[in-house]
Amino acid sequence: MMSATSTLAMTHFVSLADSFDKNKVTPGVLGFIVFAVIGGAVWLLMKSMNKRMKNVDFEEAPDPAAEQQPASSAKGAEGARPKAS
């Protein structure tokens, strides 16, 4: 059951909704400002990230096991392969 107050409020809100033209409702100036601020923040973050990525100097440390393997396998490489029949 709806009380008289809730019925009056619903009637008031429905009449307000009917008065707006659904084809002319836009985000307005506030929506543009929020969108522009978010876009500016993303641009600044990308600029900062690019600056920091240019300063990264990464050289992978050689694997000690990989350094030892070629020396030992170079001598025994011929004998380790199976012979074709």
C-alpha positions as a Markdown table, in Angstrom:
| # | Residue | x | y | z |
|---|---|---|---|---|
| 1 | Met | 0.0 | 0.0 | 0.0 |
| 2 | Met | 1.2 | 3.4 | -0.9 |
| 3 | Ser | 0.7 | 6.3 | 1.4 |
| 4 | Ala | -0.6 | 9.7 | 0.3 |
| 5 | Thr | 2.8 | 11.2 | 0.6 |
| 6 | Ser | 4.5 | 8.6 | -1.5 |
| 7 | Thr | 1.8 | 8.8 | -4.1 |
| 8 | Leu | 2.2 | 12.6 | -4.3 |
| 9 | Ala | 6.0 | 12.3 | -4.5 |
| 10 | Met | 5.7 | 9.8 | -7.4 |
| 11 | Thr | 3.2 | 12.0 | -9.2 |
| 12 | His | 5.6 | 14.9 | -8.8 |
| 13 | Phe | 8.6 | 13.0 | -10.1 |
| 14 | Val | 6.7 | 11.5 | -13.0 |
| 15 | Ser | 5.6 | 15.0 | -14.1 |
| 16 | Leu | 9.2 | 16.2 | -13.9 |
| 17 | Ala | 10.4 | 13.3 | -16.0 |
| 18 | Asp | 7.8 | 14.1 | -18.7 |
| 19 | Ser | 8.9 | 17.8 | -18.8 |
| 20 | Phe | 12.5 | 16.9 | -20.0 |
| 21 | Asp | 13.0 | 16.4 | -23.7 |
| 22 | Lys | 15.0 | 13.2 | -23.9 |
| 23 | Asn | 16.6 | 14.2 | -27.1 |
| 24 | Lys | 18.1 | 17.4 | -25.6 |
| 25 | Val | 19.5 | 16.1 | -22.3 |
| 26 | Thr | 23.3 | 16.4 | -22.4 |
| 27 | Pro | 26.1 | 16.0 | -19.8 |
| 28 | Gly | 26.6 | 19.7 | -19.8 |
| 29 | Val | 29.6 | 21.8 | -18.7 |
| 30 | Leu | 30.3 | 19.7 | -15.6 |
| 31 | Gly | 30.5 | 16.5 | -17.6 |
| 32 | Phe | 32.9 | 18.1 | -20.1 |
| 33 | Ile | 35.1 | 19.4 | -17.2 |
| 34 | Val | 35.3 | 16.0 | -15.6 |
| 35 | Phe | 36.1 | 14.3 | -18.9 |
| 36 | Ala | 38.8 | 16.9 | -19.6 |
| 37 | Val | 40.4 | 16.5 | -16.2 |
| 38 | Ile | 40.5 | 12.7 | -16.6 |
| 39 | Gly | 42.0 | 13.1 | -20.1 |
| 40 | Gly | 44.6 | 15.5 | -18.8 |
| 41 | Ala | 45.5 | 13.2 | -15.9 |
| 42 | Val | 45.9 | 10.2 | -18.3 |
| 43 | Trp | 48.1 | 12.4 | -20.6 |
| 44 | Leu | 50.3 | 13.4 | -17.7 |
| 45 | Leu | 50.6 | 9.8 | -16.4 |
| 46 | Met | 51.6 | 8.6 | -19.8 |
| 47 | Lys | 54.2 | 11.4 | -20.2 |
| 48 | Ser | 55.7 | 10.5 | -16.8 |
| 49 | Met | 55.7 | 6.8 | -17.6 |
| 50 | Asn | 57.6 | 7.4 | -20.9 |
| 51 | Lys | 60.2 | 9.6 | -19.1 |
| 52 | Arg | 60.8 | 6.9 | -16.5 |
| 53 | Met | 60.9 | 4.1 | -19.0 |
| 54 | Lys | 63.6 | 5.9 | -21.0 |
| 55 | Asn | 65.7 | 5.9 | -17.8 |
| 56 | Val | 65.5 | 2.1 | -17.3 |
| 57 | Asp | 68.8 | 0.4 | -18.1 |
| 58 | Phe | 68.1 | -3.3 | -17.9 |
| 59 | Glu | 70.8 | -5.9 | -18.7 |
| 60 | Glu | 69.9 | -9.5 | -18.0 |
| 61 | Ala | 72.5 | -11.2 | -15.9 |
| 62 | Pro | 74.0 | -14.2 | -17.7 |
| 63 | Asp | 73.0 | -17.6 | -16.5 |
| 64 | Pro | 76.0 | -19.4 | -14.9 |
| 65 | Ala | 74.7 | -22.8 | -16.0 |
| 66 | Ala | 74.4 | -21.6 | -19.6 |
| 67 | Glu | 78.0 | -20.4 | -19.6 |
| 68 | Gln | 79.3 | -23.7 | -18.5 |
| 69 | Gln | 77.2 | -25.8 | -20.9 |
| 70 | Pro | 78.6 | -24.6 | -24.2 |
| 71 | Ala | 82.2 | -25.3 | -23.2 |
| 72 | Ser | 81.5 | -28.9 | -22.2 |
| 73 | Ser | 79.1 | -29.6 | -25.1 |
| 74 | Ala | 81.4 | -28.2 | -27.8 |
| 75 | Lys | 83.9 | -31.0 | -27.2 |
| 76 | Gly | 81.4 | -33.8 | -26.9 |
| 77 | Ala | 78.8 | -32.5 | -29.5 |
| 78 | Glu | 79.9 | -34.9 | -32.2 |
| 79 | Gly | 79.7 | -38.0 | -30.0 |
| 80 | Ala | 76.4 | -37.1 | -28.3 |
| 81 | Arg | 74.4 | -37.0 | -31.5 |
| 82 | Pro | 72.7 | -40.3 | -32.6 |
| 83 | Lys | 73.9 | -41.5 | -35.9 |
| 84 | Ala | 71.4 | -41.7 | -38.8 |
| 85 | Ser | 70.9 | -45.2 | -40.1 |
